[in-house]
Amino acid sequence: MNGTSGLKKTAAVALPVLMIAGCTQLSADDRQLLKEVQQTAEEAKQQSQQAAQSADQAAQEASAAREAAEEAQASAQESERKATQAAADAEAAREKADRMFQKSVNK
């Protein structure tokens, strides 16, 4: 597919050049028009390349953002697990303190 695309790009640029070179009977206006077509084709090619580069960069940035989001989610889950454990530890400590207090009152 890339070979065909490259061939099309080459043809789009080369065809106007060949037409200009091969058609000596064209009027000056026709030759100017062919030159403009060639220039427009080259500009379109450059814009297409820039758009492809921008799309590649956007895809890389999206991938990096997805990875960062996944890391943030994992971190949040770990924080939640630690908070749950801390709450359980605090409850166990409260119960132990309650028992110790009850023992000291009953003595």
N, C-alpha and C positions, 0 to 999 in steps of 0.2 A: 504494500500500500504506500509506503514511503517512496519507493522507486517511481511509482506512477505520479505521486504528488510532486516529486522533484522534476519529473519530465514535464508535467504541466506548467510548473513555474518557469522552467527553462524555455519552453515553447512560448509562454506568455511574454517573456522578455526578448527572445530571439526572433520570433515571428515578425514583429514590427521592424526590426533591424534588417532582416532579410528582405522584407517588402520594400523598404526604402532603397536598399542596395540594388535590388533586382528590377525595380520599376523606374527606369530613367525617363520614361515618357510622362511621368506624373507631373502635375502642375506644382508650382511652389506651394500653393495652399494645401494640396493633398500631402505633400511631403511634410509640411508643418503639422498637419493633423496627425500623421503617422508618428511623428516625433512626440507629440503631446500624448498620444495613446501609449507610447512606450514609457514615457515619464510617469504617466498615471499608473501604469502596471507596476513599475518599480516602486512607486510610493505605496501602492496597495500591498505589495510584497513586504515592504519594511513595516507597515502597520500590522500586518498579519503576524510577523515575527515578534513584534513588540507585544501584541495581544497574547501570543502563546507564552512568552516569557512572564507576562503578568499573571496569566492563569497558573503557570507552574509555581510562581511565588505564592499566590493565594492558596494553592493546594498545600504547599509546605507549611504555611502559616496556620492553616486549618488543622493540619495534622499535629503541629506543635501545641495548638490550643486544646485539641482533644486529649493529648497526652497530659497536659497540665491539669485539665479537668478531672481526668481519671486519678491522677496523683492527689489532687485536692479531695476527691471523694474518699480515697483510701485513707487519707489523713483524718478526715472527719469521722470515718467509721472507727478508726483507732482511738480517737479522742472520746468518742461516745462509749467505747468499750472501757476505757480507763475511768471515765466519769461514773459508769455503772459500778465498776469495781470499787471506786472510792466511796460511793454511796453505801455499798454493801459493807465495806470495812468500817465506815462511820457508824452504821447501824449495829454492827457487832461490838464495837467499842462502847456505844451507848448502853447496850444490853449488859455488857460486862461491868460497866461502871454502876449501873442500876443494881446488879446483883451484889457488888461489893458494898454499896451503900446499904442495901437491905440487911446484909450480914452484920455490918457495923451497928445498925440500929437495933437489931435483935439481940445483940450481946449484952 
